[in-house]
Structures are given as C-alpha cells and as structure tokens.
C-alpha cells in the first residue's frame, strides 16, 4: 500500500517520492519492460539513457496528481512511463542539437554512440510512448499528449532560433520555457485530473499548477547553470553559455549591466564557448541577475501552490505543494 504519513517540511525529493513509492516501482517495471527492442542498439542505448540517474520528477508529478484526485486504478502507471519516455526522447534530441557531452554526470548517448543513433532512438521512444497511449483507450489522454509533444517540439525550434542572439527578450525566453519545459509538467499534472474524473475547473487548476511548476523548475535550472556545482547538477557549469543560449540570467544582466559588461555578454552569446566564462560570471553576479531569476522562480512556485487550493486536501496534495517548494530550493 502507498504510505500516507504526512511529510515534514522542508521536504526532500526522496520524502515526496515516498508518498507514491509503490507506484514508482511499478512505473520502473513498466519502463524496463516497454524499453525492450529486438534491435540491440535500440535496446542498449535506450536503457542507458533511461537509467542515467534522472529524478523521475514528471512521472512522480503524474502519480501524485492522480492520487490527489482520488484515482484508484492502474492507468496512471502506464501514463507515468509514457511521460518519462517522452521526456527522455527530448533529452536525446536536445543533446544532439546542443552537441552536449555530459548529462547527469555521465557521458551523453550521442557522445558514446553518435548523433544518428541518438536521434533514431529518441524517435523510438516517442513512438513507443504513443503505442502505450493508444492502449489506454482514452481519447482525452491522446489529445492532451499529442498537443503537449507538438508544443514541446515548437519550443525546441524557438530555442534554436534564440541561440546566439543577444537581443532575445525576457518574453521570448519565457515563451520558450513555457513550451519546451513547462508543457510536459502541465500535461502530467492535468492527466492525473483527467484520470480522477475531476471537474473542468479542477482539471484547469492542476494544469496551471503543472505549468507554473515547470516554469519554476526551468528558471532554477538556468540559475544553477551559473551558480551550481558541476558534481551536483551533473553537467558543466556554463553549458548554456557554451551553446549560445541566452537564458534569463544573461538576459537580465544585459538589460541591467554597464557598457563593459554588456559588451562581454553580447560577445559571449554570439560566439558561444567558455573562453569568457569568468567575465560573464562576474557580469551576472554584479547585476543581481541570479537573485532576479530566483525571485521569478519563487513567484511561479507560489502561483503553482495557490492553484492547489481547489483540490481536496490529502497527503498527496501536500506532496504536490512540497514539490513546488523543492523546485526552487534544490541544488541539483
């Protein structure tokens, strides 16, 4: 049985996950079973990436949402695995686009097997996810997930268009993260409401909760890219800069910095790489860009928490509330 013990604050991710520990074990079993392919390279590469130490945050979000909505059957297990497959497929494609060599502290799949194999295995995970969705036999689920994956793809393209562009605005950046990152959080939370048969207002509230949670999570990811420990975050500090991505800390520093700092930042975004990383870090720190981004993340987390008030009280709703806190208090 699922534990129903209340969680203490501040809650760790482990304490939050404990609320749905049995469900998460079932999800892991589904993932292992449905990853299997008769094509050896597909089997090997997909297992490598799916077992590379991810937080399983999106599946846990769906499981908590479903339980908070009173769902007692088992379709949430398959759908949580679907969400993880879609997330993993985007990581495989992201690493190819970004030419990344490190993720979660391990070599990326494209660094080990090449770009071609990574893209094609990402396609395999997408198609396997849709196979599993069909088996759920719920057109509302299909509608939500088809729309979510399309929106994520648009966000990826928009981010690519922003790369190496020092004139990227905060509004353009926020639209990218809303599509690329927050949309899957939104879908995961909303699916729990769909499965639980909640009212349209409650479904809308949980979708909004997931969207704001995803925004907060990505904002803190972008903070950690300039202030985190490589050992904790599992990638090199300054990776976004090396890829020419103008994330919010850089956008804010460009807006608030003096002429010298602005010149350094514009050059760094246009050229990418890490040659000027120390100067960039000084510019980001001196303008208060990290603090500004953190404040916006906390505002998003607060909006997420407010939207939970329309959901019946339970230990699972408490877990969703704690997940919003974790999204902004984490160091990895």
N, C-alpha and C positions, 0 to 999 in steps of 0.2 A: 504494500500500500504506500501511497505518497505520504511523506511526512507533512504534518500540519502544525508543527511547532512554530511559534512566531519567530521572526528573525530580529536579531539585535542590530542596532544602528551604532556607527556606520556599518553597513553590510558589505562583506566581500562578495565577489562574484561567486565564489565557492558556496557561500551561505545561500545566495539566491538560487543557484542551480540545485541545491539540495532539496528545495521545495518540489522540484519535478525530477528528482534523481532517477526514479524508476522509469519515467517516460524517456528521459535522455538515454538511458541504457538501451531501451527499445529502439530509439532512433538510431543509435550507433549500430545495432544489429541490422536494421533495415539498410543503412548506408553500406555496410560491408557486403550484404547480400546483393544489393542492386548495383553495386560498382562492378560486379564480375562481368568480364567480357572474354570471349574466346580469342580475341586478338591480344596477344601477350603484351605488346607495348601499351595498349589502352589500359589493360588491367594494372600493369606496373606503375605507370605514370599517374593514373587517377588515384590509386591507393597512396602514392607518395604525397600528393598534394592534399588529399582529404585528411591524412593522418599527420599533418605537419604542425600540430600544436595549436590549432585555432581555438577560439574561445567558445565556439558553438553558440554565440550570442543570439543570432537570429532564430535558430531553432528553439532556444530556450524562451525567447520572446513569444513565439507562437504557442508553445506549450503552456506558458503562464497565462497568456490571454485566453486560450481555450478553457483552461481550468477555472479562471476567474469568471468566465461566462457560464459555468456550470456544466460544461461538456463532459460526458461520461463514457463516450465510446472510444474508438481507436483510430479514426481517420486522421486525427491530429498528428499521429506518429509519422505516417507516410508523408503528410504535407510538411512537417518539420524537416524531413530528409530532403524533400523537393527544394525547400528554401535553401538548405545548405548546398545542394548540388548547383543551384543557380548562382549562389554567392561564389562558390569555388570556380565555376566556369568563368565568371567575371574576373577573378584573380588571375587565372591562367592567361586570359586575353590581355588584361592590364599589364602583366609583367612583360609580355611580348611588345606591346605598344611602347612601354616605358624603358625597354631594354634593361629591366631590373635583374640583379644578380643575387639578391638576398631578400628573403621574406620569412618572418617569424624565426629569425636566427639561423635559417638553413638556406642552402642554395636553392634558387628558383628552379622550377621544372624546365624552363627554357634554357637556363644555364647548363643543365645536365643533359637534356635530350634534344635541344634545339627549338627554334621558333615554330617550325612546321608542325612538329608533333604536339607542342603545347596548344596551338590553335585548334588542331583537329580533335584533341582530347577534350578541350573546352566545349567544342561542338557536341561531342558525345555526351558530356554531362548535361548540356542543355536539352538534347533530345531525349535522354533517359528521364530527365525531370518531367518533360511533357508526357511521356509514356505513363509515368506514375500518376500524373494529374488526371489523365483520362480514366484511369482505374477507379478514382474516387467517385466518378459519375455524378459530378455536381457542376452544372454549367456556370454557376456564380463563381465558384473557385477558378474555373478555367478563364472566365472573363477577367477576374482580378489579376491573375498571374500573367496572362498574356499581355495585359496592359502594363503591368509592372516591368516585365522584361523588355518591352518596347521602349518604355520611358528610360530605363537604365541605359539601353543602347544609345538613345539620343543624348543622354548625359555624357556618355563616353566621348561621343563625337564633339559635343560642345566643349568639353575639357581639352580635347585635342586642338580645337580652334583657338583656345585661350593660351595654349603653350607658347612660350617665348614672346608673349605680348604684354609689355609693361603697362599698357593702357587698359588692361582688364579692370573693370569696375567691381565694387563690392556686390552690386546687384547681379552682375553676370556670374560672379563666383558663387553666390548663394543659389542661383538657379541651377548651376551645375551640381552642387552637392545635394540639392533637393531631388534632382533626378537620379544622379549616379549612386548616391549612398542612401538617402533617406527613404527613397521609394520602396526598397525591399523591406526596410523596417516597418514602414506603413502597411505594406501588404501582409507581413507576418502577423502584426497585431490585429489587423482587420479580419484575417482569416479565422482567428480564434473567435471573434464575434459572430461571423457567418456560421461557423460550426455550432456555436452555442445558441443559435436562434435568437439573438438579441434584437432589440428594436432598431429601426433605422437610425435614430438619434444616438443610441449606444454604439452602434457599428461605426457611425461617423466619428464619435468621440475617440474610440480606440484607434481608428485610422489616423486621426490627428495626433494622438499620443505617440504612435509609432513614428510619424513624420517628424515631430519635434525632437523625439529621442534620437533619431538618425542624424538630424542636423547637429544636435549637441555632440554626438559621438564623433562626427567628422571634424567639427571645429576643434575638439580636443586632440584628435589625431594630427591636425595641422599645427597645433601648439607644440605637441611632442616632437614634431619634425625639427623644431628649432630649440627645444629645451629638454628633451628626454635623453635617457641613457640608451645607447645602442644595444647594450646587453638586455635591457628590459623591453624595449619596443620591438626588437627583433629585426631591425633594419638600420642602415647607416643614417646618422643624423645629417640632415641636409639633402636627403634623397629627392625631395620635391624640387628644391632649388636646382639640383643637378639635372633634373628633367625639364627645367624651364617652366615649372608650374607656378603661376602667381596666386598662391593661397592667401588667405586673409591677413596673416601677419605681415606678409610682404606688401599687400595692397594698402594696408593701414599705414605702414612705415613710409611708403611712397607718398601718401597723402599728407602725412604729418612731419616728415623729415625735412632737414635743411638741404640746400643745394648739393652739398658734397655727398650726403647720404643718398639722396635721390639719384645722383649720377651713378653711384656704386650699385644701387639696387636695379636701376634700369639696365645697366650693362650685364649684371648677373642674370637677370631674367632672359634677356635677349640671347646671351651666349650659353647659358646653362653651365654645367660642370661645377666643381667645388674650388676652383682656384681662388675665388674671392670670398670664401665662406666666413672667414674671421671678420672681415669688414662688414659683411651682410649681418652677421650675428650682432655686431656692435650697433648697427643701424636699427635693427629690430628691437634690441633691448632699450636703446636710448629714447625711442619714440613711444614706449609703452604699448607696443603692438601685441605682445603676449598677453598682457593684462586685459587689453581691449577684447581680444578674441576669447579669452576665458570668460569675461563678463557676458558676452553674447551667448556663449555655450550655456552658461548658467541660466540665462533668461529662457533659452529654448527648453532646457530641462524643467524649469519651473512651469512653462506652458504645458509641457507633457504631463506633469504631475496634476495640474489643475483639471485636465480632461478626464482623469480617473475618477473624479468625484461622482460621476453619473453611473459608475459601475458598482454593483452590490459589494459591500465590504467582505473581505475574505483574506486569508493569509496569502493567496495568490495575487490579489490586488496589491497587498503590501509588497509583494515581491516585485511587481511592476513599478511601484513607487520607488523602491530601493534601486532598481535597475537604472532609473533616471539619475539618481544620486551617483551611482557607480560611474555612469557615462562621463561625468565631469570631474570626479575625484580620483580617477585612476592615473597610474603612471606607466601603463603599457597598453 
